[in-house]
Every structure is written in structure tokens, then in C-alpha cells.
Amino acid sequence: MPATPRFSLAHAPDARHLAQVEGEELHHMRAVLRLAAGARVSLLDPAGIEHHGVIERYERERAVVRIESSSPSPARPQIILAAAIIKGPRMDFIVEKAAELGASELWPLVCARGLVRSPGAERLARWRRLALAAAKQSQSPSAMEVRSPVGVDDLIRGVPPGTLAVICAQGGEPLGEVIRRAHPRAILIAVGPEGDFDNDERAKGAKAGFVAAGLGPNRLRSETAALAAVAIAQGLLHDGQGSSEDAETK
């Protein structure tokens, strides 16, 4: 039996249990898949809640879907990626692929050696759209949350309790070994820009309890390091490596 087509919502369904599919998602529903009124669909809203219903009607700029049931996102490994903001489409690539790999949050990180100080509201909105679309494409149970940009000091203060905080560093203990030893319930992974974190940022992280973790012998570009780290963490936490109460915290 074919899978129910899945679409992203810009807004949650209203009090009447009606949802509106618009923009590119409407085009995909109506013009590409050619779904008729009465077709069953699955919808993912910005909060990561999945809704199931039927297309009630098409209007000029929207499809109206009557929601029959909704299901909250199931629990999944908490992986926060704090990635230095890099230029152009390479940052878009990080956002999209981190969401596909299962990161739960992305914290765009402003670093001393970073070339981008403020991405702007339009670019931030684009990243959030990319994260939602990636959740839809990858059949993720919830969309990755894209936070507003933070500096290193705010990053350190914002590490949630019970979270293993690591900072990617060439020559550090392999990230997989750090995770296996700590058995975290949640992890925050900080990845620097092309010029890496400076000495002051590394010193602040070490003082706050961040563990230096390596990703192999090769020098990696920022986007490669970010996605490799998420993939390693996702594999280990998903397989139950992160169930202990003895997680290393900040």
C-alpha cells in the first residue's frame, strides 16, 4: 500500500480542525501529485505535530484539509547542533542535511573567526523553511528547530541540564568514544568556522565543561564536520547508547 502523501504546513490547523496548504506545497499537491478532493494526506506543522486528514476542497491559493487525527512527535534523541554561520549555500546545506540526519535543534553560532556576523531575518526564515521541508522529505517525526543566532558566551550559558556538551577539535578523543563513555541522554555539538574557534573560545568552553572531540585525522570543512558529528551522534544515541543517568554535563 503506497505511503500517504506528506506536506508541510506554514501554520497549525485552526479551531475548526481545518488546515491550509499553500505555496510550493499546494503546487506539489495539486499540480504534481494531482490529488483530488477526498484524497487522504499527512501534514506536518511547524511545532512538529503530524496531522492526518482529507482534502476538503481547493481554492485559488490554498487547499483546505479537514483534520481527522493528530499525533504528537514521539520521543527521539536530543541532538543540538551549534554550527558556526558560514557563507551562502553551504549553510543552507548544513541546515537541510542536519534536519534529515535527525538533529533536533540548530543553533547558528557567531564566532570570532566567522565571516558572517548576522544572517538577517530573511535568511533565518529560509533556514526554518528548509528544516521543515527536510523533515517532510525524510519522514522525520518532527521538524528541527532553528534558533536565533547565539554567540559563544550565550551558547555556554544555554546548554540544557543533563546534556553532554562537546566542541569539535582536531586531535581530540574520537566523538564516538566520548559518547560511549558518557552515555548521554542528550548532546550539544559545537562546530567552529573555517578558521576554527579561537583560543579564548576554546578556553571558555573547556572551563564550562565542554569535551574536546575529534572526527578523524583529516581536516574537515565546517559543513562536513557538522554533518559527520550529527551522523555519529544520531547513530549512537538512536541505538540506545544514551540512556544512562550519568551523562556528562556542562
C-alpha positions in Angstrom: 0.0 0.0 0.0 1.6 3.4 -1.0 2.5 5.8 1.7 0.1 8.7 2.4 1.5 11.9 0.8 3.0 14.2 3.3 3.1 18.0 3.2 4.4 20.9 5.3 2.2 23.5 6.9 3.1 27.1 7.5 0.6 27.3 10.3 -1.1 24.7 12.6 -4.8 23.8 11.9 -7.4 26.2 13.2 -10.0 25.6 15.9 -12.4 24.1 13.3 -9.8 21.4 12.6 -9.1 22.8 9.2 -5.6 23.2 7.8 -4.5 25.3 4.8 -1.8 24.1 2.4 -0.2 26.9 0.4 2.7 28.0 -1.8 5.0 25.3 -3.1 3.3 22.6 -1.0 0.0 23.5 -2.8 1.7 23.2 -6.2 3.1 19.8 -5.3 -0.2 18.6 -4.0 -2.4 19.9 -6.9 -0.2 20.1 -9.9 2.5 17.5 -9.4 0.7 14.7 -7.5 -2.7 15.8 -8.8 -4.5 14.8 -5.6 -8.3 15.3 -5.9 -10.7 16.4 -3.1 -11.2 13.4 -0.8 -7.6 12.2 -1.0 -6.0 11.3 2.3 -2.9 13.3 3.3 -0.5 13.7 6.2 0.5 17.2 7.3 3.5 18.3 9.4 3.0 21.6 11.3 5.8 24.0 12.5 5.6 22.5 16.0 6.4 19.1 14.6 2.9 17.6 15.2 1.7 15.4 12.4 -2.0 15.7 11.3 -4.0 13.2 9.2 -7.0 14.1 7.2 -8.6 14.5 3.8 -8.6 17.3 1.2 -11.9 19.0 1.6 -11.6 21.5 -1.3 -9.2 23.5 -3.4 -9.4 27.3 -3.5 -7.3 29.5 -5.8 -4.3 29.9 -3.5 -4.8 27.1 -1.0 -6.0 23.6 -0.3 -8.3 23.1 2.7 -7.7 19.9 4.6 -10.1 18.6 7.2 -8.1 17.1 10.1 -9.3 13.8 11.5 -6.5 13.0 13.9 -3.2 14.4 15.2 -0.3 12.8 16.8 2.5 14.5 18.9 6.0 13.8 17.9 7.4 10.6 19.5 10.5 10.9 21.7 13.8 10.9 19.8 17.4 11.6 20.7 18.1 15.2 21.5 20.9 16.4 19.3 21.6 20.1 19.3 24.0 21.3 16.6 25.7 24.6 17.3 27.2 25.4 13.9 29.3 28.4 13.1 27.5 30.5 10.5 29.2 30.2 7.1 28.5 31.9 3.8 25.9 31.2 1.2 24.5 27.8 0.2 27.0 25.9 2.4 25.0 27.0 5.4 21.7 26.0 3.7 23.3 22.6 3.1 24.1 22.2 6.8 20.5 23.1 7.8 18.9 20.8 5.3 21.2 17.8 5.9 21.3 18.2 9.7 17.5 18.1 9.7 17.5 15.0 7.5 20.0 13.3 9.8 17.8 13.9 12.8 19.2 16.9 14.7 16.5 18.2 17.0 17.8 21.8 17.1 20.2 24.0 15.2 21.8 27.0 16.9 23.5 29.2 14.4 26.8 30.3 16.1 28.5 33.6 15.8 32.3 33.1 16.2 35.3 35.4 16.5 36.8 34.0 13.3 33.5 33.6 11.5 32.9 35.7 8.3 29.1 36.1 9.0 28.1 38.2 12.0 24.4 38.4 11.4 22.5 36.3 8.9 19.4 38.6 8.9 15.7 37.7 9.3 15.2 36.6 5.7 18.0 34.1 5.8 16.9 32.8 9.2 13.3 32.3 7.9 14.8 30.4 4.9 16.6 28.1 7.2 13.4 27.3 9.1 11.6 26.6 5.8 14.4 24.3 4.8 14.3 22.4 8.1 10.5 21.9 7.8 10.9 20.7 4.2 13.7 18.3 5.2 11.5 16.8 7.9 8.8 16.2 5.3 11.2 14.7 2.8 12.9 12.4 5.3 9.7 11.3 7.1 11.1 12.7 10.3 8.6 12.6 13.2 9.2 16.3 13.9 11.0 19.3 12.3 14.3 20.5 13.5 14.0 23.8 15.4 16.2 26.6 14.1 17.1 29.0 16.9 18.1 32.6 16.6 21.9 33.1 16.3 24.0 33.0 19.5 27.5 33.9 20.5 29.8 31.6 22.3 29.1 33.1 25.7 25.3 32.6 25.2 26.0 29.1 23.9 27.8 28.1 27.0 25.1 29.6 29.3 22.3 27.9 27.2 23.4 24.2 27.4 20.4 22.4 28.8 20.8 20.4 32.1 21.8 16.8 31.6 23.3 17.5 28.1 26.7 16.3 27.1 28.5 19.3 25.6 31.2 18.7 23.1 33.4 21.0 20.9 34.8 19.5 17.8 38.6 19.7 17.8 41.1 18.1 15.6 43.2 15.7 17.7 40.5 15.3 20.4 39.2 12.0 21.6 37.0 10.4 18.9 33.4 11.6 19.2 32.1 8.1 19.2 34.3 7.2 22.2 33.2 10.3 24.1 29.5 9.4 23.6 30.0 5.7 24.5 31.8 6.7 27.7 29.3 9.4 28.8 26.1 7.6 27.8 24.3 10.9 27.4 20.5 11.4 27.1 21.1 14.5 25.0 24.1 16.1 23.3 25.1 19.5 22.1 27.8 19.6 19.4 29.7 22.9 18.8 31.4 23.2 15.4 33.6 26.2 14.5 34.1 28.2 11.3 36.8 27.5 8.7 39.3 29.3 10.8 38.2 27.2 13.8 37.4 28.5 17.3 40.0 30.9 18.7 42.0 30.2 21.9 39.6 32.3 24.0 36.5 30.5 22.8 38.2 27.1 23.4 39.3 28.2 26.9 35.8 29.3 27.8 34.3 26.0 26.5 36.8 23.9 28.4 36.2 25.9 31.6 32.4 25.3 31.2 32.9 21.5 30.8 32.8 21.1 27.1 34.6 18.0 26.0 37.0 18.3 23.0 36.0 15.6 20.5 37.7 14.6 17.2 36.2 13.5 13.9 39.2 11.6 12.5 42.7 12.5 11.2 41.6 14.7 8.2 41.0 18.4 8.4 37.3 18.9 7.6 35.4 21.9 6.2 32.8 23.3 8.6 29.8 21.7 6.9 31.5 18.3 6.6 32.4 18.4 10.3 28.9 19.4 11.4 27.2 16.7 9.5 29.7 14.0 10.4 29.2 14.8 14.0 25.4 14.7 13.8 25.6 11.4 12.0 27.8 9.8 14.6 25.7 11.1 17.5 22.5 10.0 15.8 23.7 6.5 15.2 24.9 6.0 18.8 22.0 7.7 20.6 19.4 6.0 18.4 20.9 2.6 19.2 20.5 3.2 22.9 24.0 4.4 23.8 22.5 7.4 25.6 20.3 6.0 28.3 22.4 6.4 31.4 21.6 9.0 34.1 25.4 9.6 34.3 25.6 12.0 31.4 28.4 14.5 31.4 27.0 18.0 31.7 28.4 21.4 31.2 
